[in-house]
Amino acid sequence: MLAVTEACYLIATRLGPSVEAGFVASLSQFDVRAPEPQDWKRIGELVKQYAHLRLGTVDASIVVLAERLRTRLVITLDRRHFAAVRAADGRPFELLPA
């Protein structure tokens, strides 16, 4: 859900409120997940662990969500962060688009 907020900000500032409204309306087709109470501690740990990369809360929340959903797949254009970050088991993520 934090990534949706970040996307909305970028869409609104670059493409305008009409495009943002369309994007938000389109989310009704998806099962959008938000951090759960137990996720926040791990998010904080990742922000601290990857402080040198300035990982940030949004990207850390995506890592935690992937861990919780037991997936290695992350769809992102942010190779700088996600190529360097490892899941709790130490394995890298599979990034798309390739």
C-alpha positions as CSV (number, residue, x, y, z in Angstrom):
1,M,0.0,0.0,0.0
2,L,2.9,2.3,0.7
3,A,4.1,1.8,-2.9
4,V,0.6,2.8,-4.1
5,T,0.9,6.1,-2.2
6,E,4.4,6.7,-3.8
7,A,3.0,5.9,-7.3
8,C,0.0,8.3,-6.7
9,Y,2.4,11.1,-5.7
10,L,4.5,10.6,-8.9
11,I,1.5,10.3,-11.1
12,A,-0.2,13.4,-9.6
13,T,2.9,15.5,-9.9
14,R,3.9,14.5,-13.4
15,L,0.6,13.6,-15.1
16,G,-2.1,15.3,-13.1
17,P,-5.0,14.5,-10.9
18,S,-7.1,13.0,-13.7
19,V,-4.5,10.3,-14.4
20,E,-4.1,9.7,-10.7
21,A,-7.8,9.3,-10.3
22,G,-7.9,6.7,-13.1
23,F,-4.9,4.8,-11.6
24,V,-6.6,4.7,-8.1
25,A,-9.9,3.5,-9.6
26,S,-8.1,0.7,-11.5
27,L,-6.8,-0.7,-8.2
28,S,-10.2,-2.2,-7.5
29,Q,-9.2,-5.0,-9.9
30,F,-6.3,-6.0,-7.6
31,D,-5.7,-7.5,-4.1
32,V,-3.6,-4.6,-2.8
33,R,-1.8,-5.5,0.4
34,A,-0.6,-3.2,3.2
35,P,1.9,-3.7,6.0
36,E,0.4,-5.6,8.9
37,P,1.3,-4.7,12.5
38,Q,4.0,-7.4,12.8
39,D,5.6,-6.1,9.6
40,W,6.7,-2.7,10.9
41,K,9.6,-4.1,13.1
42,R,11.1,-5.8,10.1
43,I,10.6,-2.7,7.9
44,G,12.5,-0.7,10.4
45,E,15.3,-3.3,10.6
46,L,15.7,-3.2,6.8
47,V,15.8,0.6,6.7
48,K,18.6,0.5,9.3
49,Q,20.4,-2.4,7.6
50,Y,20.4,-0.7,4.2
51,A,20.9,2.8,5.4
52,H,23.9,3.2,3.1
53,L,21.5,2.6,0.2
54,R,18.8,4.9,1.6
55,L,16.4,2.0,1.1
56,G,13.5,3.8,2.7
57,T,10.2,2.6,4.2
58,V,8.4,2.1,0.9
59,D,11.0,-0.2,-0.6
60,A,11.5,-2.0,2.8
61,S,7.8,-2.6,2.9
62,I,7.9,-4.3,-0.5
63,V,10.7,-6.6,0.7
64,V,8.6,-7.5,3.8
65,L,5.5,-8.1,1.8
66,A,7.5,-10.4,-0.6
67,E,8.8,-12.3,2.5
68,R,5.4,-12.6,4.0
69,L,3.9,-13.8,0.7
70,R,6.9,-16.2,0.2
71,T,7.8,-14.9,-3.2
72,R,11.1,-14.1,-4.7
73,L,9.5,-12.1,-7.5
74,V,9.5,-8.3,-7.3
75,I,8.3,-6.1,-10.2
76,T,10.3,-2.9,-10.1
77,L,12.4,-0.5,-12.1
78,D,14.4,0.2,-9.0
79,R,17.4,-2.1,-9.7
80,R,19.7,0.0,-7.5
81,H,17.9,-1.0,-4.3
82,F,16.4,-4.4,-5.1
83,A,19.5,-5.9,-6.7
84,A,21.4,-5.2,-3.5
85,V,18.7,-6.2,-0.9
86,R,18.4,-9.8,0.3
87,A,15.3,-11.5,1.8
88,A,15.5,-12.7,5.4
89,D,16.8,-16.1,4.1
90,G,19.7,-14.3,2.4
91,R,18.6,-15.0,-1.1
92,P,18.2,-12.3,-3.8
93,F,15.0,-11.3,-5.4
94,E,14.0,-12.1,-9.0
95,L,13.4,-8.7,-10.6
96,L,11.0,-8.0,-13.5
97,P,11.2,-6.6,-16.0
98,A,14.4,-8.4,-16.7
